Amino acid sequence: MSPATTRRRFLAGAARVAAMAAVAPSALAACGGGATAPPGQKSRPTLEMWAFSQTRTNWQKTAFETYYSKGDGQGTKMDFGGRFDINFLVLPYGQMHDKLMITTQAGEGGPDVADVEISRYSQFIKGGQNAFITLNDRIKQFGGTEQLFTGSATDPWSWQGAINGLGNELNACAMAYRYDLYEKYGIKTPINTYEEMVGVGQKLQKDTNGKAFLLDVDITSWGYWWIQTLQRGGGFFDAKGLPEWQNEQGVAVMRYLQEALNTSKWAMLAPSGPSRNAAFINGEILTLLGPSWNIAGFPQQNLAQTKGKWMVQPMPIWQTAQSAPTATWGGTGVSIPKTASHLDMAADWVLWEHFTPAAVLIDYKVRQVWPTLKKAWSAPELTAPVEWFNNQKVGPIIQDVAGKIPKWYNSPFWPEGVDAMLRLGLVPSLQGNKDPASSMKDAADAALHIINFESA
């Protein structure tokens, strides 16, 4: 036996020991044998699902208990409905993803189903390995990707054509604004372009003696840069998983944000923590960009005093470049590890819950999350007036742009790439210390150095 072979076996064994030590005994027991069946009945297995947010699993647990566990498919194909139970185990974000990585590497001890946040997916596709089963063929059995708004449903959990997870959250972006303050300051809507937004923001600053800002920009977050760059056809990575933020699209957006903060100064440097909430409540910041969790979830959780004072319009577009009318930002998908003890049951459940209108509509009722399943949009509640938004019918705006999210690519090098882009690209640019063309190139060079080292 060669030293290399011995080392590989040692590392594999160590990983298995670490996995067994790291995972809670209750989780391992649930994955192993299943629930105890009543006398005279066959064993009914219990699948294990790991997640990091109770609010994320509420809709899944309700859908399972209300329909799937009873064998009620609600008109959707199901092969294992009513034949197993699920234990929903919610762990802290970092702990859950780390345990999932350990168990998939060890080849045992993990869950049958797992929630995977968009920025952590990349670690499971490194080195030519893929920790999750591919769902492409199974999705065809449920009508294919044509049934979904793929920009949010499949793109975040796909790599080189393989779909490794499904998301129910339609994160198509729009613009929310304080309509009461827009009216007070004479701001007409819609604001159609980002170029137009500059003039509106400058006039607002003048009219309020610098006390109100049209937008705030966080120099520690890539969020606004990301969605505006996607609209121009750019992003973090290309189809090969290599940096592309240093291209024209990314540099142009970074320069736009840099000037908004440092030159024309019509955008506010985003306050941190409670101070940001206070700035919105006090009318210092008038606008939010992004998907439902940012333009609806964030304000409803933190800005209750502003209820009914918001309205929504489509995202502005770029007048000076080819531009999509929306983008996507964030998301969590559901995946099945290759180490799942009940793989076919797990896959049947995950596909069913994402292709069944009655299931995904539960999440809309609980969290006002618009669904990625197209046929769910026949439900009247999705296009009904929304009290938070001054009884405006927001759903039709989201539905209109849902299929127009630009194609984008994840990468095995997402953590390294995003870290380099933030440290060497975004922060120096938005602090006004460096030209974006130079800083974004520096960030790309640093990321490529790491990628080349890891790929060697």
C-alpha positions in Angstrom: 0.0 0.0 0.0 1.4 3.4 -1.0 1.9 6.2 1.5 -0.6 8.3 -0.5 -3.2 5.5 -0.2 -2.6 5.2 3.5 -3.0 8.9 4.0 -6.2 9.0 2.1 -7.7 6.2 4.1 -6.6 7.9 7.3 -8.1 11.2 6.3 -11.4 9.5 5.3 -11.5 7.6 8.6 -10.8 10.8 10.5 -13.6 12.6 8.7 -16.0 9.9 9.6 -15.1 10.1 13.2 -15.4 13.9 13.2 -18.8 13.6 11.5 -20.1 11.2 14.1 -18.8 13.4 16.9 -20.2 16.6 15.4 -23.7 15.5 14.6 -26.2 15.3 17.4 -27.1 11.7 18.5 -30.8 12.4 17.8 -30.0 13.4 14.3 -28.0 10.3 13.7 -30.7 8.1 15.1 -33.3 9.7 12.9 -31.2 9.1 9.8 -30.4 5.5 10.6 -33.5 3.4 11.3 -36.7 5.4 11.3 -39.6 5.7 13.6 -41.1 2.8 15.6 -44.2 1.4 13.9 -47.3 0.2 15.8 -47.5 -3.6 16.4 -48.5 -5.5 13.3 -47.5 -2.7 11.0 -44.5 -2.3 8.8 -41.8 0.1 9.8 -42.4 3.7 8.7 -39.1 5.4 8.1 -38.3 8.9 9.4 -36.3 11.1 7.1 -34.1 13.8 8.5 -34.2 17.4 7.2 -31.6 19.9 8.3 -32.2 23.6 8.1 -31.0 26.8 9.7 -34.2 28.9 9.9 -37.5 28.0 11.6 -39.2 30.5 9.3 -37.9 28.6 6.3 -39.2 25.2 7.5 -42.6 26.4 8.6 -44.1 26.1 5.1 -42.4 22.8 4.4 -43.5 21.3 7.7 -47.1 22.5 7.2 -47.2 21.2 3.6 -45.9 17.8 4.7 -48.3 17.4 7.6 -51.3 18.8 5.7 -50.9 16.9 2.5 -47.9 14.7 1.7 -47.8 12.7 4.9 -51.5 11.8 4.3 -50.9 10.7 0.7 -52.7 13.8 -0.7 -50.8 14.9 -3.7 -53.1 17.9 -4.5 -53.0 16.8 -8.1 -49.2 16.6 -8.3 -47.3 13.4 -9.0 -46.1 11.6 -5.8 -44.6 8.1 -5.4 -44.0 7.9 -1.6 -46.8 10.1 -0.1 -48.0 8.9 3.2 -45.2 6.3 3.5 -42.7 8.1 5.7 -42.2 10.9 8.3 -39.8 13.8 8.5 -37.9 15.1 11.5 -37.1 18.8 10.8 -33.9 19.7 12.7 -33.1 23.5 12.8 -29.5 24.4 13.7 -27.6 27.7 13.6 -26.6 28.8 10.1 -22.8 28.1 10.3 -23.1 25.0 12.3 -25.7 23.4 10.0 -23.7 24.0 6.8 -20.4 22.9 8.5 -22.0 19.7 9.8 -23.5 19.0 6.4 -20.0 19.4 4.8 -18.4 17.1 7.3 -21.0 14.3 6.8 -21.0 14.5 3.1 -17.2 14.2 3.0 -17.3 11.4 5.5 -20.0 9.6 3.5 -22.3 9.0 6.4 -24.2 10.5 9.3 -25.9 13.3 7.5 -29.5 14.2 6.6 -31.8 13.0 3.8 -32.7 16.6 2.9 -31.0 19.9 3.6 -31.6 23.6 3.1 -28.5 25.2 1.4 -28.1 29.0 1.4 -27.0 30.4 -1.9 -23.5 31.6 -0.7 -22.7 28.2 0.8 -23.6 26.0 -2.1 -20.2 26.5 -3.7 -18.4 24.6 -1.0 -20.3 21.4 -2.0 -19.1 21.4 -5.6 -15.4 22.0 -5.1 -12.6 19.9 -6.7 -14.8 18.3 -9.3 -16.9 16.6 -6.6 -20.6 17.2 -6.1 -22.1 16.4 -2.7 -25.8 16.4 -3.9 -27.8 14.3 -6.3 -28.6 15.8 -9.7 -32.3 16.6 -10.1 -32.5 17.3 -13.9 -34.2 14.0 -14.8 -36.5 14.0 -11.9 -37.6 17.6 -12.7 -38.6 16.4 -16.2 -41.0 14.0 -14.6 -42.7 16.9 -12.9 -43.1 19.0 -16.1 -39.5 20.3 -16.5 -37.9 23.6 -15.7 -40.4 25.3 -17.9 -42.7 25.2 -14.9 -40.4 27.3 -12.9 -38.9 30.8 -12.9 -35.4 29.4 -13.1 -33.5 32.6 -12.2 -34.5 32.0 -8.6 -35.6 28.3 -8.6 -32.6 26.5 -10.1 -29.7 28.9 -11.2 -28.4 29.4 -7.6 -27.9 25.7 -7.1 -26.7 24.7 -10.5 -23.2 24.0 -11.8 -22.2 23.0 -15.3 -25.7 22.0 -16.2 -26.4 20.0 -13.1 -29.3 21.2 -11.0 -28.5 20.2 -7.3 -31.3 22.1 -5.5 -34.7 23.8 -5.8 -35.8 27.2 -4.4 -39.4 28.2 -3.8 -38.6 31.9 -3.2 -39.1 34.1 -6.2 -36.4 36.7 -5.6 -37.2 38.9 -8.6 -36.2 42.4 -7.7 -38.3 45.6 -7.6 -38.1 49.0 -6.0 -40.0 50.0 -2.9 -40.4 53.7 -1.9 -42.0 55.8 0.8 -44.8 57.1 -1.3 -45.9 59.6 1.4 -42.4 61.3 1.3 -42.2 61.0 -2.5 -45.4 63.0 -2.6 -44.2 65.5 0.0 -41.0 66.2 -2.0 -42.7 66.2 -5.4 -40.9 63.1 -6.7 -42.8 61.6 -9.6 -42.9 57.8 -10.2 -41.9 55.7 -11.8 -38.2 56.5 -11.8 -37.5 54.7 -15.1 -33.6 54.7 -15.2 -30.6 54.8 -12.9 -29.4 57.9 -14.8 -32.7 59.6 -13.9 -32.3 58.5 -10.3 -29.1 60.7 -10.0 -31.0 63.9 -10.9 -33.9 63.0 -8.6 -31.5 62.2 -5.7 -29.6 65.5 -6.2 -32.7 67.5 -6.2 -34.0 65.8 -3.0 -30.7 66.7 -1.3 -31.1 70.3 -2.3 -34.8 70.6 -1.4 -34.2 69.0 2.1 -30.9 70.8 2.9 -29.1 67.4 2.9 -31.5 65.8 5.4 -33.1 63.2 3.1 -31.5 60.7 0.7 -33.1 58.8 -2.1 -31.0 55.6 -1.4 -28.4 54.3 1.0 -25.4 52.2 0.0 -23.6 49.8 2.3 -19.9 49.7 1.6 -19.5 46.4 3.3 -22.1 44.6 1.2 -22.2 43.6 -2.5 -26.1 43.6 -2.6 -26.9 46.7 -4.7 -23.8 46.3 -6.8 -24.9 42.7 -7.6 -28.4 43.4 -8.7 -27.5 46.4 -10.8 -24.6 44.6 -12.4 -26.9 41.6 -13.2 -29.2 44.0 -14.9 -26.4 45.0 -17.2 -25.5 41.4 -18.0 -22.6 41.0 -15.7 -22.1 39.3 -12.3 -19.5 37.7 -10.1 -18.5 34.7 -12.2 -18.7 33.4 -15.8 -19.9 30.0 -17.0 -16.5 28.5 -16.1 -16.7 29.8 -12.5 -14.0 32.5 -13.0 -14.2 36.2 -12.0 -16.0 38.6 -14.3 -16.7 41.5 -11.9 -13.7 43.4 -13.5 -15.5 43.5 -16.8 -17.2 46.7 -18.1 -20.6 45.9 -16.5 -19.2 45.5 -13.0 -16.8 48.5 -13.2 -19.6 50.8 -14.6 -21.9 49.9 -11.7 -19.2 50.3 -9.1 -18.3 53.7 -10.5 -22.0 54.7 -10.4 -22.2 53.8 -6.7 -18.9 55.4 -6.0 -20.0 58.7 -7.5 -23.4 58.5 -5.7 -21.6 58.3 -2.3 -18.5 60.5 -2.9 -19.0 62.9 -5.7 -22.6 64.0 -6.2 -23.4 62.6 -2.8 -27.1 61.9 -3.4 -26.9 58.5 -1.7 -26.3 58.0 2.1 -23.6 55.8 3.5 -25.7 53.1 5.0 -26.0 53.3 8.9 -25.4 50.1 10.8 -27.8 48.2 13.0 -30.7 50.1 14.7 -29.4 53.4 13.3 -30.4 52.3 9.8 -33.9 51.4 11.0 -34.2 54.8 12.6 -33.1 56.5 9.4 -35.9 54.8 7.4 -38.5 55.6 10.1 -37.4 59.2 10.4 -37.6 59.7 6.6 -33.9 60.1 6.0 -33.8 57.2 3.4 -36.7 56.9 1.0 -36.0 53.9 -1.2 -35.2 50.2 -1.1 -34.1 47.9 -4.0 -34.3 44.1 -4.1 -36.4 41.0 -3.7 -39.4 40.6 -1.4 -37.3 39.7 1.6 -35.6 43.1 1.4 -38.4 45.4 0.2 -41.1 43.7 2.2 -39.6 41.4 4.8 -37.0 43.8 6.2 -39.3 46.8 6.6 -42.2 44.8 8.1 -39.9 43.3 10.7 -38.1 46.5 11.6 -40.1 49.5 10.4 -43.6 48.8 11.7 -44.3 52.5 12.1 -44.2 52.9 8.3 -46.9 50.4 7.5 -49.1 51.5 4.6 -46.6 54.2 3.6 -44.8 52.2 1.0 -45.5 51.4 -2.7 -43.6 49.4 -5.3 -42.5 50.1 -8.9 -40.4 48.1 -11.3 -36.6 48.3 -11.0 -35.1 51.3 -12.9 -33.1 50.2 -15.9 -29.8 51.4 -17.4 -30.5 53.9 -20.1 -26.9 53.9 -21.3 -26.5 50.1 -21.6 -28.6 47.0 -22.5 -30.5 46.4 -19.4 -32.9 43.7 -17.9 -35.9 45.1 -16.0 -35.1 43.0 -12.9 -32.4 40.8 -11.2 -32.3 38.4 -8.3 -30.6 38.5 -4.9 -30.2 35.8 -2.2 -32.1 32.6 -1.6 -32.1 29.2 0.0 -32.6 25.9 -1.9 -33.4 22.4 -0.9 -30.9 19.7 -1.8 -30.6 15.9 -1.3 -27.1 14.7 -0.3 -25.8 11.6 -2.1 -25.4 10.1 1.4 -29.1 10.2 2.1 -30.4 7.0 3.7 -33.7 7.3 1.9 -32.7 9.0 -1.3 -35.7 8.3 -3.6 -38.2 9.2 -0.8 -36.3 12.5 -0.2 -36.2 13.4 -3.8 -39.9 12.7 -4.3 -40.8 14.9 -1.4 -38.5 17.8 -2.5 -39.9 17.8 -6.0 -43.5 17.5 -4.8 -43.3 20.5 -2.4 -41.8 22.7 -5.1 -44.2 21.7 -7.9 -47.4 21.8 -5.9 -49.3 25.2 -5.7 -51.0 24.4 -2.4 -47.5 23.8 -0.8 -45.7 26.9 -2.0 -48.7 29.1 -1.3 -48.3 28.3 2.4 -45.0 30.3 2.3 -46.7 33.3 0.7 -49.4 33.3 3.5 -46.7 33.0 6.2 -43.9 35.2 4.9 -45.4 36.9 1.8 -42.8 35.0 -0.3 -43.8 35.0 -4.0 -43.3 31.5 -5.5 -41.1 30.3 -8.2 -43.8 27.8 -9.4 -45.6 29.4 -12.4 -48.9 27.7 -12.1 -49.2 28.9 -8.5 -49.7 32.4 -9.8 -53.3 31.5 -10.7 -54.1 31.9 -7.0 -55.9 35.2 -6.5 -54.0 36.0 -3.3 -50.8 36.5 -5.2 -52.2 39.5 -7.1 -54.5 40.9 -4.4 -53.9 44.3 -2.7 -51.2 44.3 -0.1 -51.9 46.3 3.0 -48.3 47.1 3.8 -47.9 48.7 0.4 -50.9 51.0 0.7 -53.2 48.3 -0.7 -51.3 48.3 -3.9 -51.5 45.2 -6.1 -47.8 44.4 -6.0 -48.0 40.8 -7.3 -48.6 41.7 -11.0 -45.4 43.8 -10.9 -43.3 40.8 -9.7 -45.1 38.4 -12.0 -44.4 40.6 -15.0 -40.6 40.5 -14.5 -40.2 37.1 -13.0 -39.2 35.4 -16.2 -36.8 38.2 -17.1 -34.1 37.5 -14.5 -30.8 37.5 -16.3 -28.9 34.2 -16.5 -26.1 34.0 -14.0 -23.6 31.5 -12.7 -22.5 30.2 -9.3 -18.9 28.9 -8.8 -16.9 26.5 -6.6 -14.8 29.6 -5.8 -17.7 31.8 -4.6 -16.3 32.4 -1.0 -12.8 33.2 -2.1 -13.9 35.3 -5.0 -16.5 37.3 -3.1 -14.0 37.9 -0.2 -11.4 39.2 -2.6 -14.0 41.4 -4.5 -15.2 42.9 -1.2 -11.7 43.6 0.3 -9.9 44.7 -2.8 -12.6 45.9 -5.1 -15.8 47.1 -3.5 -14.5 48.7 -0.2 -11.6 50.7 -1.8 -14.0 51.9 -4.6 -16.9 52.9 -2.4 -14.6 54.6 0.1 -13.6 56.8 -2.8 -9.9 55.9 -2.5 -9.4 54.0 -5.8 -10.7 54.0 -9.4 -13.1 51.0 -9.8 -11.3 49.8 -13.0 -8.1 49.4 -11.0 -9.6 48.0 -7.8 -11.9 45.5 -9.5 -8.9 44.2 -11.5 -6.8 43.9 -8.4 -9.6 41.9 -6.8 -9.9 39.6 -9.9 -6.1 39.0 -9.9 -6.1 38.1 -6.2 -9.1 35.7 -6.7 -7.4 34.1 -9.7 -4.2 33.6 -7.7 -6.2 31.7 -5.1 -8.2 29.7 -7.7 -5.1 28.7 -9.5 -3.4 27.6 -6.3 -6.5 25.5 -5.2 -6.8 24.0 -8.7 -3.2 23.0 -9.0 
